[in-house]
Amino acid sequence: MESILTLAIPVVIGLLVVKLLLSQIGCLWKLVVNGVSGFICLWLLNMISAYTGISLEINLVTCLFTGFLGTPGIILLVLGQMM
């Protein structure tokens, strides 16, 4: 009985660690996807800036901000630039 417990405890702890690491990788993947979508939105905004007069700097912070908040994020960045 003790040999089963001494084998089962490390296996259970190992499975919990693997599950924790996989959940963190999912969070990292979501961060990358949001950043890329934010970059695309800012790039499109800058492409039409000749017509609108609105141009935003594209960097990591603005890409992630836009990726997380979407259209409201772009609006907040434009309002922040106008102030």
C-alpha positions in Angstrom: 0.0 0.0 0.0 2.8 2.4 0.8 4.6 1.8 -2.5 1.4 2.7 -4.4 1.1 5.9 -2.4 4.8 6.8 -2.9 4.3 6.4 -6.6 0.8 8.0 -6.9 1.7 11.2 -5.1 4.5 12.3 -7.5 2.4 11.3 -10.5 -0.5 13.5 -9.2 1.8 16.4 -8.5 3.4 16.0 -11.9 0.0 16.1 -13.6 -1.0 19.2 -11.7 2.2 20.9 -12.8 1.7 20.0 -16.4 -1.9 21.3 -16.3 -0.7 24.6 -14.8 2.0 25.0 -17.5 -0.5 24.3 -20.3 -2.9 26.8 -18.9 -0.1 29.4 -18.9 0.8 28.6 -22.5 -2.9 29.2 -23.4 -2.7 32.6 -21.8 0.5 33.5 -23.6 -1.0 32.4 -26.9 -4.1 34.6 -26.3 -1.7 37.5 -25.6 0.1 37.0 -28.9 -3.2 36.7 -30.9 -4.5 39.9 -29.2 -1.3 41.8 -29.9 -1.3 40.8 -33.6 -5.0 41.8 -34.0 -4.2 45.1 -32.3 -1.3 45.7 -34.8 -3.5 45.0 -37.7 -6.1 47.5 -36.5 -3.5 50.2 -35.9 -1.9 49.5 -39.3 -5.3 49.8 -41.0 -6.0 53.1 -39.1 -2.6 54.4 -40.2 -3.3 53.4 -43.8 -6.4 55.7 -43.9 -4.7 58.5 -42.0 -4.3 60.5 -45.1 -8.1 60.8 -45.3 -8.8 61.1 -41.6 -5.8 62.9 -40.2 -5.6 60.4 -37.4 -2.3 58.6 -37.0 -1.2 56.4 -34.0 2.2 55.1 -33.2 2.5 51.3 -33.5 4.5 49.8 -30.6 4.0 46.9 -28.2 1.9 48.8 -25.7 -0.5 50.3 -28.2 -0.9 46.9 -30.0 -1.7 45.1 -26.8 -4.0 47.9 -25.6 -5.9 47.8 -28.9 -5.9 44.0 -28.9 -7.4 43.7 -25.5 -10.0 46.5 -25.8 -10.7 46.4 -29.5 -12.5 49.4 -31.0 -12.9 51.2 -27.6 -9.1 50.9 -27.2 -8.5 52.7 -30.5 -11.0 55.4 -29.5 -9.2 55.8 -26.2 -5.8 56.0 -27.9 -7.1 58.7 -30.3 -8.6 60.7 -27.5 -5.4 60.4 -25.5 -3.5 61.7 -28.4 -5.8 64.7 -28.9 -5.4 65.8 -25.3 
